[in-house]
Amino acid sequence: MKKIEVKLSLPVVAPLLDVIKSTVDDLRGSLAAAASGRDIDEDLREVWVDALLVSQAGDCRTLLGLFDREFFSTGVIAFDGTNAEPIVRSCAAVRLRLREKYLKTLEDESLESGNIELETLPEPERKAFMCYLFLATIQELIIQHLDSSIIES
């Protein structure tokens, strides 16, 4: 299995980690995306949503686990077969919540292209946007550089 190690700039990433942590806290007890399942029994739906919440929480712990003591001493994070899929999912969950909470006034095309003038955004939106791009980059790295067998469909 492949392993990707990425060296990050601590002064750049540290403020983004605060945004990630607060967004993960905000996700606690709620799904990043609404679970439809309108056609299923209410009891089954409740069990299903509970399972999704447990999975989302575990994925977010995996993402936050990248930024441990070793990261703060070396600046390196690593992706491999054991953490790739949960990190991709947790990045998506955090990005969805950032979009919903801070970035809803921005157009999808601008968000995805990164074509936004940062100095025009108020501070909370600026940090959220930088975090949104950072997490998108992590997702792209994983998807582009790890074998497709690691991320199962």
N, C-alpha and C positions, 0 to 999 in steps of 0.2 A: 504494500500500500504506500502511496505517496504521502509525504508530509510537507506541508508548506510552513516555513517560518518567515515571519515578516517583522522587520525592525521598524518601530514607530517612534515618532518624536514625542517624548513625554510632555513637554510644555504645550504641544498642540492637542494631544489626546486627553490629558487630564481633565480639562474643563468639559470635554464631551462625555467623559465617564460620569460626571455629575448628572448630566442630562439623561444618560442611559439609565443610571440607577433610579432617578426620580420617576422616569417613565415606567420602568419595571415595577416600582412600588405602586404606581397609578394603575397598572394592569392587574395587580393582585385582586382576585375576586371577580374580574370581568374579562371577557374575551376581547381580543384586539379587533376581531371581526364578528359581527353578529352571526350566530348559528341559526340558519333558517329552519329546516326540519319541521315545517308547519304540518305536514301530513302524518306525523308520528304521534303516538300516545304521549300524554303529558309526563307520565312517570318515566317512560323510556327517554324522552327528551331531556329530562332533568339528569338522569344517569349519564347520558351522552355529553351534556354540557359540563357536568362535573369532571368527566374523564378528559375532556378538552382542556379544562382549567388546570388540571394536574399536569397534563402534558406541556401546556404553555409555561407553567411555572418551572418545570424541570428544564425546559429549553432555555429559559431566561437565566436560570442558575448556571447552565453550561456557558452561556455567553459571558456572564459576569465573571465566571471562573477563569476566563482568559486573562483577566486583568488582576492577577494575584501578586504576591510578594515578588516572585521571580520577574514578572513583567516590570515592576517598579525598579528593579535593580538592573535589568538588561534591556528593557524596552522591546522585548521580543514576545510575539504571540505565535502560537502554532495551531495549524488545522490538520486533522488527519481523519481516518475512517471512524474514529470513535466520537468525534465531536462535530464533524462537518454538517450533517443533516440537522441536528438540533440548533446549531448556530445559524444556519440559513433561515430556519423557521423563526427563531427568536428575533433575528434582525428584521424579518418581515413584520412580526408582531409589534416591535418597538416603532418601526417606521410607520405602520398604520396608525398607531396611537399618536405619534408626533404629527402626522398629517391631520388627524382629526382634531387635535387639541391646539396646535400652534400654527399650522401651515394651511388651514382651510381657505384662506384668502388667495393663496397662490394657485395658479393654473397647473394642471397635471403636466403639461408639456414643459413648462418652465422648471418644475420640480425635477422631473426626470432628466432633463438636459443639463441641469445645474446652471442654467442661463438666467441668473438673478443677481442683481447688484446688491451685494451684502450691506453696503453702507446705507441703503434705503430702508433696511429692515430694522425694527426696534430690537433691542438686545435679546429678549427671550426668543423671538422668532429667528434671529440670526444664529443663536446657539442651536436651536432646534433644527434649522436648515443644515448647518454644518454637521450635526450629528446624523441627520437623514442621509447626507451624502457619504459620510464615513461608513455607515452601516451598509449602504448600497455597494460601496467599494469592497467591503468584506464579503458580501454575498457574491459579487462578481469574481473575486479571487478564488473563492471556493469552487464555484461552478466551472470556471475556466481551467483550473489547474489540477483538480483532483480527478481521478478516474471516474467515469460515469458509474462504475460498479459500487463506488462508495456512497453516492447519493442515489438511493433507490427510488424508482417511481411508483 
